[in-house]
Amino acid sequence: MQNLGMCSDCHSPRHEKGQFIPGRYLEGTVLDFQPMHPVPGWFAASPPIAGLPGWTRGEAVRFFMTGVDKYGKHSGPPMPGYRMSRRDAEAVAAYLKSLPAGRK
């Protein structure tokens, strides 16, 4: 389940050697990469998603199926516009909801 959407790649902080910081899984972080040229709407940090703070399970399922968030906006770069099947979206949302919220 952890690799379906590759969420940890951008939503989990890493230490100076590039390894994930234990105990801080999916709590959001400043991204350590950026585009070489300006990209409109680029997000320099990722939000915490452990526990899906501020999101209902249904809102998350819709987002993973359509790439549209609970406010009706499409995900911005570098976040991909997911088009998961309902089954996968429900599984990812249930998994993320089951995680304890991080420190942020």
C-alpha positions as CSV (number, residue, x, y, z in Angstrom):
1,M,0.0,0.0,0.0
2,Q,2.8,2.4,0.8
3,N,4.0,2.4,-2.8
4,L,0.7,2.8,-4.7
5,G,0.7,6.6,-4.9
6,M,4.4,7.0,-3.9
7,C,3.1,9.5,-1.3
8,S,6.2,9.2,1.0
9,D,8.5,10.5,-1.7
10,C,7.2,14.0,-1.3
11,H,5.3,14.0,2.0
12,S,7.9,12.5,4.3
13,P,10.9,14.5,5.5
14,R,14.4,13.1,5.0
15,H,17.7,13.8,6.9
16,E,20.9,15.1,5.3
17,K,21.8,11.7,3.9
18,G,18.5,11.5,2.0
19,Q,16.9,8.7,4.2
20,F,13.5,9.1,5.7
21,I,13.4,10.4,9.2
22,P,12.0,7.7,11.5
23,G,8.8,8.6,13.2
24,R,8.0,11.4,10.7
25,Y,6.3,9.4,8.0
26,L,3.9,11.5,5.8
27,E,3.9,14.5,8.1
28,G,4.7,16.9,5.2
29,T,8.0,18.7,4.4
30,V,9.7,21.3,2.4
31,L,10.5,19.8,-0.9
32,D,14.2,19.3,-1.7
33,F,13.7,19.7,-5.4
34,Q,12.3,22.4,-7.7
35,P,11.9,23.0,-11.4
36,M,14.7,24.4,-13.4
37,H,12.3,27.0,-14.9
38,P,9.3,28.7,-13.3
39,V,6.3,26.5,-13.1
40,P,3.0,28.3,-12.3
41,G,1.4,27.0,-9.2
42,W,4.5,25.0,-8.0
43,F,4.2,24.0,-4.3
44,A,7.5,24.3,-2.4
45,A,6.3,22.2,0.5
46,S,4.0,19.2,0.9
47,P,1.2,19.1,3.5
48,P,0.9,16.4,6.2
49,I,-1.3,13.6,5.0
50,A,-0.9,11.0,7.8
51,G,-4.5,10.8,9.2
52,L,-5.7,13.0,6.3
53,P,-6.1,16.1,8.6
54,G,-8.9,18.3,7.4
55,W,-10.2,15.8,4.9
56,T,-13.0,13.3,5.0
57,R,-12.5,9.8,3.6
58,G,-14.9,10.6,0.8
59,E,-13.1,13.9,-0.1
60,A,-9.8,11.9,-0.3
61,V,-11.4,9.2,-2.5
62,R,-12.7,11.8,-4.9
63,F,-9.3,13.5,-5.0
64,F,-7.5,10.2,-5.8
65,M,-10.0,9.3,-8.5
66,T,-10.2,12.7,-10.2
67,G,-7.2,14.9,-9.1
68,V,-9.7,17.5,-7.9
69,D,-9.5,18.5,-4.2
70,K,-12.3,19.2,-1.8
71,Y,-12.4,22.8,-2.9
72,G,-12.9,21.9,-6.6
73,K,-9.3,22.7,-7.5
74,H,-7.0,20.4,-9.5
75,S,-3.8,19.3,-7.8
76,G,-0.9,21.6,-8.5
77,P,2.7,20.6,-9.4
78,P,4.6,18.6,-8.5
79,M,1.5,16.7,-7.2
80,P,0.3,14.4,-10.0
81,G,-3.4,14.5,-11.0
82,Y,-4.3,11.0,-9.9
83,R,-6.9,8.9,-11.7
84,M,-7.1,5.9,-9.5
85,S,-9.8,3.3,-9.7
86,R,-12.4,3.6,-7.0
87,R,-11.0,0.5,-5.3
88,D,-7.5,1.8,-5.2
89,A,-8.7,5.3,-4.1
90,E,-10.7,3.9,-1.3
91,A,-7.8,1.7,-0.2
92,V,-5.3,4.6,-0.1
93,A,-7.8,6.9,1.7
94,A,-8.5,4.2,4.3
95,Y,-4.8,3.6,4.8
96,L,-4.0,7.3,5.2
97,K,-6.9,7.8,7.5
98,S,-5.7,4.9,9.7
99,L,-2.3,6.6,10.3
100,P,-1.8,8.7,13.4
101,A,-1.5,12.4,12.5
102,G,2.1,13.7,12.7
103,R,3.6,16.5,14.8
104,K,2.7,19.4,12.4
